[in-house]
């Protein structure tokens, strides 16, 4: 799990690479019983949605 959270998000990834990376985050979120890890994974998924949506940190609409 720590390796998954420590991997950089990377603006150089294409859409399919991002989707694959965040699929792994979602799988880890489903399997995790640790509250802190779940919060960190949710944060990573939100960051991914913002990257995919092109919002650059302005929020998901």
N, C-alpha and C positions, 0 to 999 in steps of 0.2 A: 503494500500500500504506500509507504513513504516514497518509493521510487515513482509511482504514478503521480503523486502530488508534487514532486520536485521537478518533473519534466517541464521545460518551458512551453508556453502556449504556442509561440512561433507565428509571426505574421506571414512567414514565407510558405506556410502550408496551403495547399489548395483545399477546396471545399470537401472533397472526398476524404482527404487525409484528416481534416478536422473532425468530420463526422465519425470516422473510425476511432480516432482518439477519444472522443466524447462518448462513444458507445462503451468503451472500456471504463470510463468514469461512471457511467450509469450502471453498468454491471457491478462495479465495486460498491456503489451506493446501495444497491439492492441487497448485496451480501453482507454489508458491514453492520455490526451491532454497536460499534463505538460512536458515541454521540459527536465527539470532536471530529473524527474522520468524516462522518456524514455531513457535518457543517462545512468542512473544507471542500468536500466533493461537490456540494451544492453550489458553493462559491465558484468552483472551477466550471461547473456546467453553466452558470449564469454568465461568466466571462466568455465562454464559448458561444452562447447564444448572442451576446452582444457583438462578438467578432463576426459571426455569420450574418447577423442582421446589418452589419456595417454601421452600427451606432457609435462605435468608438468610445463607449463608456457613458452614453447618454441615456441608457435604459432600453429595455425591450418593449416594443409597441406591437 
